[in-house]
Amino acid sequence: MRMLLLFAAIAVILILIRKFVPRGKKIALYAVLIIVALIMLLPFYMMFVMSTHTTSEIFHFPPYMTFGKSLIANFKSMNEQVNFMRSFMNSCIVTVSYVALVLFFCSIAGYAFAVYDFPGRNTLFAILLGTMMIPATAGVIPWYIMMSRFHWIDTFWALIVPNCANAFGIYWMRQYCKNNIPVALVEAARIDGCPEVFIFFRVIAPILKPAYAALGIMNFVNVWNDFMQPMMVLKSPKMQTLPLLLRGMVGDRGTDYGAMMLASTCAVLPILIAFLCASKYFMSGLTAGAVKE
Amino acid sequence: MKELKKYRVAYLYIAPFFILFGIFGLFPIVYGLYLSFFRWDGMTQMHFIGIENYISIFKDVLFWRALKNTLVIGIIAHIPILLGGLALAFILNSKLIKGENIFKTIYFMPMVTSAVAISIVFQQMFGNNYGVINYFNVLLGGNKINWLGGDGSLIKVAVIVMFAWKWVGWNMVIYLAGMQGISSDIYEAASIDGASQTQVLFKICIPLLKPIIIFTVIQSTIGMFNLFTEPFILTNQNWNGGTNNGGLTLMMYLLNKAPQGGTLYGYASAVAYIITMMIVLISILVNKGTTDKSDPDYIAHQDMKRMRRERRRAARQKGAAGV
């Protein structure tokens, strides 16, 4: 309750500043943006801070808000408790192979829908769009049963194969191809004697780089962070992806909280750094489909 | 035949989707419906029991609790997500503000981070005796609040905070892109006519952004029904959602029936179908409820539909008369 009062007080102060201080409007707007930014950053900051403290320091009240000295000790303890590198590699294997397949299948299908005027194209495309309307939740139980019948439980296949030619990616690639591939280019390649099957790979694929980047980032982030699907199929510790590794550290009685925080940090940091380096691409990739380019 | 041969490559390129979707998409969805009419433990004989699964779901107190929790979390969290997203986008769109990209990047950060890692952090932040949130509370003169324990009702607050924290930036970036897509002529015309900033927001931006807003609402509604990771980790992986089922969501309820907790495959399938129906229903309602009957596009579309219907009827009558 007090929190809400505090926010209300801040709001009143900002309105007053806006009304009575010269250039107050600008100051007030910046203040709002900065306060929100601090709230957004607080969990990240706390995560970094807690990963440099020991368990007993984390349970100290008032909480330590500055960095501690136990980073290396936590790192050692983390490596004793879990095999972080193994999970990291698992995550990499799953994500990279999934993204590669998505890009391949979605771009060829999107290209075919955009360029070729084959019989049944519109019907097939309508079907494809229709499949996007059905929430995947409907099939979650049979999906699990299938995975166990295929003996795909505890393998990466269950995470990579089923969704690798997804309707959204195809739809999105088709829109991109429609807007960016001149038909004359395909014609020219054909006249130059390029076999039909290779036109895409030799001529078209290089033009699609921006689309690959956006679609790739979108799928990369989603799969890297996914928890529910891996939780259902990956059972043994050596197959764990990073979210599963973290989950295994939660709530254990003997958990070293500092090590757990450090593991969280290590899981988040690579993708966070990539995001900070290329935030423009991440944002356009993860909001793809919402805004027309 | 020659036609088909000519387009062999095209069919080859689209084949993977249709094959994979047939196996891993269509089949599970159809089979899920079939399975929801059976009692099955995954091993022995299946028993056809009609709609008994559905009846027992609707009789289950836990199901209603899960539904209530999911809706409460989703609906309350949408307020900061929508209003906050719009307000932040509007502020960033203002010409007074520089460093737009820095703020955008910061607000978007939660979207790329692992839900499990972030839930672990929030679990500590909401901790009763040592959490930073209670620390601020005490600093402001309040008492320590047992967010994750107590009678269980405050777990929802923690989940709402996390849900809003995660989605507000995503919404903001989308709204901002939409606002930047609105022609500056319109803004100029409004400012010449003496419109205030509030009027510009409510009379120009929101109406023009409506399709985008609807899209984001549907997306976060789907996110709401799939909500699972955050409350699951916050409650120390308690499948019942912590004290008094305060954090039990529909997805958690489903997975706990099968395959994670029990082996009630038919029952879980029925739950999955109920969730699906709710997602579809809400998407339709959001779309329908926000259709503006005075929108020229809508009127043109309805006119076109009516004309087509009449033409078809005329053709049918002509055919009947001919016979």
Interface residues (C-beta under 8 A of the other chain):
Chain A: M1 R2 M3 L5 L6 K25 K26 L29 Y30 V32 L33 V36 A37 I39 M40 L41 L42 P43 F44 M46 M47 M50 I58 F59 H60 F61 P62 P63 M65 F105 I108 A109 Y111 A112 F113 V115 Y116 F118 P119 R121 L124 L128 T131 M133 I134 P135 A136 T137 A138 G139 V140 I141 P142 W143 Y144 I145 M146 V161 P162 N163 C164 A165 N166 A167 I170 E196 V197 F200 V221 W224 N225 F227 M228 M231 M232 L242 P243 L246 R247 M249 V250 G251 Y257 M260 M261 S264 T265 A267 V268 I271 L272 F275 L276 S279 K280 F282 M283 L286 T287 A290 V291 K292
Chain B: E3 L4 Y7 R8 V9 A10 Y11 L12 Y13 I14 P16 F17 F18 L20 F21 I23 F24 G25 L26 F27 P28 I29 Y31 G32 L33 L35 G42 G84 A87 L88 I91 L92 S94 L96 I97 N101 F103 K104 T105 I106 Y107 F108 M109 P110 M111 V112 T113 S114 A115 V116 A117 I118 I120 V121 F122 Q123 Q124 M125 N129 Y130 G131 V132 Y135 F136 N137 V138 L140 G141 G142 W165 G169 W170 V173 I174 A177 G178 G181 I212 F215 T216 Q219 I222 F225 N226 F228 T229 I233 N236 Q237 M251 L254 L255 A258 P259 Q260 Y265 A268 S269 A272 Y273 I275 T276 I279 V280 S283
